[in-house]
């Protein structure tokens, strides 16, 4: 996709699975109407927003104001900021940038921009995630989540194989940690220019200049408050601050990756390929069920901490609904899928999902002619 000047959209069938799609939407609408609730954030979500923002910014303020000076407590603060970064990404900005946090677009805009404060950039994230990943889940060359920039990672059977992939089930976990580190350094700039060539940046702002200036300003602001100010006011070596900042991103990147990857890159999920006319002979909703898997559905604490993204099936079907509703919606989705004979993938625990992802990494690490179904 890197060499593609413009994005050529893939079409899904409007006939296949139409009854399933309409029935599911009707039942979900009925759920909200009968329970007299709306699909946006509730009190629980607002409490979570305060918690995650505090988890990130409170340790930072304690350090730069001199309240925390012990080296071990400073280390703990940076670790907590790493968890806070992941929490903001999973539980706050994710819903807002899907338009699911509030019915007020301005609220979604400003809450979604919180990702800029932790080193990311909302417009490029929205293009990669909302447009490419959600529209074309697990489609190689479109979904960048299964088309990694690093050639040593292979997440799709359609991707080019190289011998080092034999060991990716071992080393992939390390590179997962680098995900947000790449965001805060080079990836957002690379994506912004690539998406301009693909004519996707217009969905965020018709004027590319505005997006570039916003990106540049937010990155400068991030480096000033995360690195420059701590170097100036904290009584520790400058190189230690840089190492702490890198470590914070490694923690955040690893957490985010191990939440998202087991949802799509597992032995059960499919990797559909469009025909020469760029059409997939399937309904979009069924496509989401076939390419997505849930995990740990019974863990309330895990559900709260990861922003409901252990219910990836529900999220992919209804990305404009706040994640606090996914647990209840999952019963509707699962029952409807079973009624229509459509697969509904789910691992009982988070660790089972990680094991499943590990098996898929091993399977994709085999030369294509040797690849066999994972057991």
C-alpha positions as CSV (number, residue, x, y, z in Angstrom):
1,X,0.0,0.0,0.0
2,X,3.0,2.3,0.5
3,X,3.3,2.7,-3.3
4,X,-0.4,3.3,-3.8
5,X,-1.1,6.9,-4.9
6,X,-4.8,6.8,-4.0
7,X,-6.8,4.3,-1.9
8,X,-9.0,2.1,-4.2
9,X,-11.9,1.1,-1.9
10,X,-13.0,-2.5,-1.6
11,X,-16.7,-3.2,-2.0
12,X,-18.6,-5.7,0.1
13,X,-21.7,-7.6,-1.0
14,X,-25.0,-5.8,-0.2
15,X,-27.0,-9.1,-0.6
16,X,-25.0,-11.7,1.3
17,X,-25.9,-11.7,5.0
18,X,-28.3,-8.8,4.6
19,X,-30.8,-10.4,6.9
20,X,-28.2,-11.0,9.6
21,X,-27.0,-7.4,9.5
22,X,-30.5,-5.9,9.6
23,X,-31.6,-8.2,12.4
24,X,-28.6,-7.5,14.5
25,X,-28.9,-3.7,14.1
26,X,-32.6,-3.9,15.0
27,X,-32.0,-5.9,18.2
28,X,-29.2,-3.5,19.3
29,X,-31.4,-0.5,18.7
30,X,-34.2,-2.2,20.7
31,X,-31.7,-2.8,23.6
32,X,-31.0,0.9,24.0
33,X,-34.6,1.9,23.6
34,X,-36.0,-0.7,26.0
35,X,-33.5,0.2,28.7
36,X,-33.9,3.9,28.1
37,X,-30.1,4.6,27.7
38,X,-28.1,6.2,25.0
39,X,-25.1,4.7,23.3
40,X,-22.5,7.2,24.6
41,X,-20.4,7.5,27.8
42,X,-22.1,7.1,31.1
43,X,-20.9,7.9,34.7
44,X,-18.6,4.9,34.7
45,X,-16.9,6.1,31.6
46,X,-16.4,9.6,33.0
47,X,-14.9,8.2,36.2
48,X,-12.6,6.1,34.1
49,X,-11.5,9.2,32.1
50,X,-10.5,11.0,35.3
51,X,-8.7,7.9,36.6
52,X,-6.6,7.3,33.4
53,X,-5.7,11.0,32.9
54,X,-4.7,11.2,36.6
55,X,-2.7,8.0,36.3
56,X,-0.6,9.6,33.6
57,X,-0.3,13.3,34.7
58,X,-0.2,12.9,38.5
59,X,3.2,11.1,38.5
60,X,4.6,13.6,36.1
61,X,3.6,16.5,38.3
62,X,4.9,14.9,41.4
63,X,8.3,14.5,39.8
64,X,8.7,18.0,38.2
65,X,7.4,19.8,41.3
66,X,10.0,18.0,43.4
67,X,7.5,16.2,45.6
68,X,9.1,12.9,44.5
69,X,12.9,12.8,44.6
70,X,13.7,9.2,45.5
71,X,15.1,7.3,42.5
72,X,12.9,4.3,43.1
73,X,9.8,6.4,43.4
74,X,10.8,8.3,40.2
75,X,11.1,5.0,38.4
76,X,7.7,4.0,39.7
77,X,6.3,7.3,38.4
78,X,7.6,6.7,34.9
79,X,6.2,3.1,35.0
80,X,2.8,4.5,36.0
81,X,2.9,7.0,33.2
82,X,3.5,4.1,30.8
83,X,0.3,2.4,32.1
84,X,-1.5,5.8,32.0
85,X,-0.5,6.2,28.3
86,X,-1.9,2.8,27.5
87,X,-5.0,3.5,29.6
88,X,-5.7,6.8,27.8
89,X,-5.2,5.1,24.4
90,X,-7.5,2.1,25.3
91,X,-10.2,3.7,27.4
92,X,-10.5,7.4,26.5
93,X,-9.2,8.6,23.2
94,X,-10.3,5.4,21.4
95,X,-14.0,6.0,22.0
96,X,-13.7,9.7,21.4
97,X,-12.0,9.3,18.0
98,X,-14.7,6.9,17.0
99,X,-17.3,9.5,17.9
100,X,-18.6,7.2,20.6
101,X,-17.7,9.2,23.7
102,X,-20.4,11.9,23.4
103,X,-23.2,12.9,21.0
104,X,-21.5,16.3,20.9
105,X,-18.8,16.3,18.2
106,X,-16.8,19.0,19.9
107,X,-16.5,16.8,23.0
108,X,-15.3,13.9,20.9
109,X,-12.8,16.2,19.2
110,X,-11.2,17.5,22.3
111,X,-11.3,14.2,24.3
112,X,-9.8,12.5,21.2
113,X,-7.0,15.0,21.1
114,X,-5.8,13.8,24.4
115,X,-3.7,11.2,22.4
116,X,-1.7,14.2,21.2
117,X,-0.7,14.9,24.8
118,X,0.8,11.4,25.2
119,X,2.8,11.5,22.0
120,X,0.4,10.3,19.4
121,X,-1.5,12.2,16.7
122,X,-5.3,11.9,16.4
123,X,-5.7,12.5,12.7
124,X,-3.3,9.8,11.5
125,X,-4.5,7.4,14.2
126,X,-8.1,7.9,12.9
127,X,-7.1,7.3,9.3
128,X,-5.1,4.1,10.1
129,X,-7.6,2.8,12.7
130,X,-11.1,4.0,11.7
131,X,-10.7,4.0,7.9
132,X,-8.2,1.3,7.1
133,X,-8.4,-1.1,10.0
134,X,-12.2,-1.0,10.6
135,X,-13.2,-0.9,7.0
136,X,-10.8,-3.6,5.7
137,X,-10.1,-5.7,8.8
138,X,-7.3,-8.3,8.1
139,X,-7.2,-7.5,4.4
140,X,-3.5,-7.4,3.5
141,X,-2.3,-4.2,1.8
142,X,-5.2,-2.2,3.3
143,X,-5.3,-3.0,7.1
144,X,-2.0,-1.7,8.4
145,X,-2.5,-3.6,11.6
146,X,-1.6,-6.8,9.7
147,X,0.7,-5.1,7.2
148,X,3.5,-4.0,9.6
149,X,6.2,-1.6,8.5
150,X,8.9,-4.0,9.8
151,X,9.5,-6.7,7.3
152,X,10.7,-9.1,10.0
153,X,7.1,-9.3,11.3
154,X,4.5,-11.3,9.3
155,X,0.9,-11.0,10.5
156,X,-0.9,-12.2,7.3
157,X,-0.5,-15.4,5.2
158,X,-0.6,-13.0,2.2
159,X,2.5,-11.2,3.3
160,X,5.9,-11.9,1.9
161,X,7.8,-14.6,3.7
162,X,11.5,-14.4,4.7
163,X,13.4,-17.0,6.7
164,X,13.8,-14.9,9.9
165,X,10.0,-15.2,10.4
166,X,10.7,-18.7,11.8
167,X,11.6,-17.0,15.0
168,X,9.0,-14.2,15.1
169,X,7.0,-16.1,17.8
170,X,10.0,-15.3,20.0
171,X,11.1,-11.8,19.0
172,X,7.8,-10.3,18.0
173,X,7.0,-9.5,21.6
174,X,10.0,-7.3,21.9
175,X,9.1,-5.3,18.8
176,X,5.5,-4.8,20.1
177,X,7.1,-2.6,22.8
178,X,8.3,-0.3,20.1
179,X,4.9,0.6,18.8
180,X,4.2,3.9,20.6
181,X,7.9,4.7,20.5
182,X,7.7,4.8,16.7
183,X,4.5,6.9,17.0
184,X,6.2,9.6,19.0
185,X,9.3,9.8,16.7
186,X,8.8,9.0,13.0
187,X,5.6,7.1,12.3
188,X,3.1,10.0,12.5
189,X,5.1,12.0,10.0
190,X,5.5,9.1,7.6
191,X,1.8,8.3,7.8
192,X,0.7,11.9,7.3
193,X,2.6,12.3,4.1
194,X,1.6,8.8,2.9
195,X,-2.0,9.4,3.6
196,X,-1.9,12.7,1.7
197,X,-0.7,10.7,-1.4
198,X,-3.6,8.3,-0.8
199,X,-6.0,11.3,-0.6
200,X,-7.1,10.3,2.9
201,X,-6.0,13.3,4.9
202,X,-9.0,15.3,3.5
203,X,-11.2,13.3,5.8
204,X,-9.5,15.2,8.7
205,X,-8.9,18.6,7.1
206,X,-9.1,19.7,3.5
207,X,-5.9,21.7,4.0
208,X,-2.8,19.5,4.5
209,X,-0.9,22.5,5.9
210,X,-3.1,22.7,8.9
211,X,-2.6,19.0,9.7
212,X,1.2,19.3,9.4
213,X,1.4,22.4,11.6
214,X,-0.8,20.7,14.2
215,X,1.4,17.6,14.1
216,X,4.6,19.6,14.4
217,X,3.4,21.8,17.2
218,X,2.1,18.8,19.3
219,X,5.3,16.9,18.9
220,X,7.4,19.9,20.0
221,X,5.1,20.4,22.9
222,X,5.4,16.7,23.9
223,X,9.2,16.7,23.8
224,X,9.4,19.9,25.8
225,X,7.2,18.7,28.7
226,X,8.3,15.1,28.7
227,X,12.0,15.5,28.3
228,X,13.2,19.1,28.4
229,X,11.3,20.3,31.5
230,X,12.3,17.2,33.6
231,X,15.9,17.6,32.5
232,X,15.8,21.2,33.7
233,X,14.1,20.7,37.0
234,X,14.8,17.2,38.2
235,X,18.1,16.4,40.0
236,X,19.0,13.4,37.9
237,X,21.2,12.9,34.8
238,X,19.8,14.1,31.4
239,X,20.4,10.7,29.9
240,X,18.4,9.0,32.7
241,X,15.4,11.2,31.8
242,X,15.6,10.1,28.1
243,X,15.9,6.4,29.2
244,X,12.9,6.9,31.5
245,X,10.9,8.4,28.6
246,X,11.8,5.6,26.3
247,X,10.9,3.0,29.0
248,X,7.5,4.7,29.5
249,X,6.8,4.3,25.8
250,X,8.0,0.7,25.7
251,X,5.6,-0.2,28.5
252,X,2.7,1.6,26.8
253,X,3.5,0.0,23.4
254,X,3.7,-3.5,24.8
255,X,0.3,-3.2,26.6
256,X,-1.4,-1.8,23.5
257,X,0.0,-4.4,21.2
258,X,-0.9,-7.4,23.3
259,X,-4.5,-6.1,23.6
260,X,-5.0,-5.5,19.9
261,X,-3.0,-8.3,18.2
262,X,-4.8,-11.3,19.8
263,X,-8.1,-9.9,18.5
264,X,-7.2,-10.4,14.9
265,X,-4.0,-12.5,14.4
266,X,-5.1,-15.8,15.8
267,X,-5.6,-19.2,14.1
268,X,-9.4,-19.0,13.9
269,X,-9.7,-15.6,12.2
270,X,-9.7,-15.3,8.4
271,X,-7.6,-13.1,6.1
272,X,-10.0,-12.4,3.1
273,X,-8.6,-11.2,-0.2
274,X,-10.6,-9.1,-2.7
275,X,-11.0,-10.3,-6.3
276,X,-9.6,-8.4,-9.3
277,X,-12.6,-6.0,-9.2
278,X,-11.8,-5.1,-5.6
279,X,-14.9,-6.9,-4.2
280,X,-15.2,-9.2,-1.3
281,X,-18.1,-11.6,-1.7
282,X,-19.3,-11.2,1.8
283,X,-21.3,-8.9,4.0
284,X,-19.2,-6.3,5.9
285,X,-20.7,-7.3,9.3
286,X,-20.0,-11.0,8.7
287,X,-16.5,-10.1,7.6
288,X,-16.0,-8.5,11.0
289,X,-17.1,-11.6,12.8
290,X,-14.8,-13.8,10.6
291,X,-11.7,-11.6,11.2
292,X,-12.1,-10.8,14.9
293,X,-12.0,-12.6,18.2
294,X,-12.9,-11.6,21.8
295,X,-11.2,-12.7,24.9
296,X,-11.7,-12.8,28.7
297,X,-15.4,-12.0,28.5
298,X,-16.0,-12.8,32.2
299,X,-13.4,-10.5,33.7
300,X,-15.0,-7.3,34.8
301,X,-11.8,-5.7,36.0
302,X,-10.0,-6.5,32.8
303,X,-13.0,-5.2,30.8
304,X,-12.8,-1.9,32.7
305,X,-9.0,-1.5,32.4
306,X,-8.7,-2.2,28.6
307,X,-11.6,0.0,27.5
308,X,-13.9,-3.0,26.6
309,X,-11.5,-3.9,23.8
310,X,-11.6,-7.6,24.9
311,X,-15.0,-7.4,23.2
312,X,-13.4,-6.6,19.8
313,X,-16.3,-8.3,17.9
314,X,-18.8,-5.8,19.3
315,X,-16.4,-3.0,18.8
316,X,-15.9,-3.8,15.2
317,X,-19.6,-4.1,14.5
318,X,-20.6,-1.0,16.5
319,X,-17.5,1.3,16.7
320,X,-19.7,4.3,17.3
321,X,-21.1,2.9,20.5
322,X,-19.2,3.6,23.7
323,X,-17.3,0.5,25.0
324,X,-19.1,0.5,28.4
325,X,-22.1,-1.1,26.6
326,X,-20.2,-3.9,24.9
327,X,-20.6,-6.5,27.6
328,X,-24.4,-6.4,27.4
329,X,-24.3,-6.1,23.6
330,X,-22.1,-9.2,23.3
331,X,-25.1,-11.4,24.4
332,X,-27.2,-10.0,21.6
333,X,-24.4,-10.4,19.0
334,X,-23.5,-13.9,20.0
335,X,-27.1,-15.1,20.0
336,X,-27.8,-13.5,16.6
337,X,-24.6,-15.0,15.1
338,X,-25.5,-18.5,16.3
339,X,-29.0,-18.1,15.0
340,X,-27.6,-17.3,11.5
341,X,-24.8,-19.9,11.6
342,X,-22.0,-17.3,11.7
343,X,-18.9,-17.9,13.7
344,X,-18.4,-15.9,17.0
345,X,-14.8,-16.3,18.1
346,X,-13.9,-15.9,21.8
347,X,-11.1,-17.1,24.1
348,X,-12.0,-17.7,27.7
349,X,-9.1,-15.8,29.2
350,X,-6.5,-13.2,28.2
351,X,-3.7,-15.6,28.6
352,X,-5.5,-18.1,26.3
353,X,-5.7,-15.3,23.7
354,X,-2.0,-14.6,24.0
355,X,-1.2,-18.3,23.6
356,X,-3.5,-18.4,20.6
357,X,-1.7,-15.4,19.1
358,X,1.7,-17.0,19.8
359,X,0.6,-20.1,17.9
360,X,-0.4,-17.9,15.0
361,X,2.9,-16.2,15.0
362,X,4.6,-19.6,14.8
363,X,2.3,-20.7,12.0
364,X,2.9,-17.6,10.0
365,X,6.7,-18.0,10.6
366,X,6.7,-21.3,8.6
367,X,7.5,-21.2,4.9
368,X,4.1,-21.1,3.1
369,X,4.5,-24.6,1.6
370,X,5.2,-26.0,5.1
371,X,2.4,-24.1,6.9
372,X,-0.2,-26.3,8.6
373,X,-3.1,-25.4,10.9
374,X,-2.1,-24.5,14.4
375,X,-3.1,-26.9,17.2
